[in-house]
Amino acid sequence: MSGPTMEDVARLAGVGVATVDRVINQRAKVRPQTAQKVLAAAEQLGFHRTGLIRHRIEQQQAAPRLGILLQRQSTYFYRELGLALEQAAAGRAKLLIDYLDVLTPQHVAARLLSMARDVDAIAVVAADHPLISQAIDTLAARGMPVYALVSDLTADGCAGYVGLDNRKVGRTAAWAISRLSRQPGKVGLILGSHRYLCQEQCEISFRAYLREYAPQFQVLETLPSLEDINLAQGATLELLDRHPDLAGIYVAGGGIEGVIEALREEQRSGLVTICHDLTDITRQALNEELVSMVLSHPLEWMSTRLVDTMLAGLQGRNDRASVQVVLPFAIHTVANV
């Protein structure tokens, strides 16, 4: 007489045969409570693969492995974010942080797929691109959750987003320029890339606010920096040279170091400059009054919420298919740094 089958285990546990198969072969994630039901049924029936089921569950109960894909480590913001993430994960999860120097969609997508072999969940800072969406959807189909960090992503399989309300960020920057400028004039706008949804949303809301509440300000054509310091410096020098009536500059992407260097070189009086994220460089620029306001991510809080969200997802505690964790941003001026 043959022993108990997977069908018998599934029937006693009150689950489908596919769920028992996922526990045994790790084809996809199974809720810990469900896996325990499968184990209890297997033990009660004397199922011949009970030992393997127990081993699979013990593997799942080991410290979760979280993978984080950040951008260039040479960028102060990402170095600080990496440190904050390490502190947030300490004693709770094993953290694998990879800083990407090559930001092409092909490279980011390939790194997502390769990192998935070593971790249980991934968070990524990336531009929104079909190749990256395809990689995320592929991983989601395998049961690997991928979260967008700092900049949201449109992939159907994206497990969630942790970051700021960038509509509010852009409107706050516009409000600041309209209120701090000595007189109306032209306004320059520098972005890293429209592929980053966070920057695109900042630009849209920035323009919308000025169009509605301060139409006397003329927002110029957006200049791309491609997150490059030298390109950002060149774009700023071009703005200052071509527009003597420039009232303000909003830097909604990377390359702020180059913008600050150009402002220091030109020393344009009365110019209102708004940028993102408080670093040693932007703090010094505030003190020198080269920058008027810095809108900043709360790194420690954001890191903690990201780790919380990723762990909750692995434990089956996220109530929604896609989790949105939107945090308030900090506002820094020379008066409070």
Order of alpha helices (4+ residues) and beta strands (2+ residues): alpha-alpha-alpha-alpha-beta-alpha-beta-alpha-beta-alpha-beta-beta-alpha-beta-alpha-beta-beta-alpha-beta-alpha-beta-alpha-beta-alpha-beta-beta
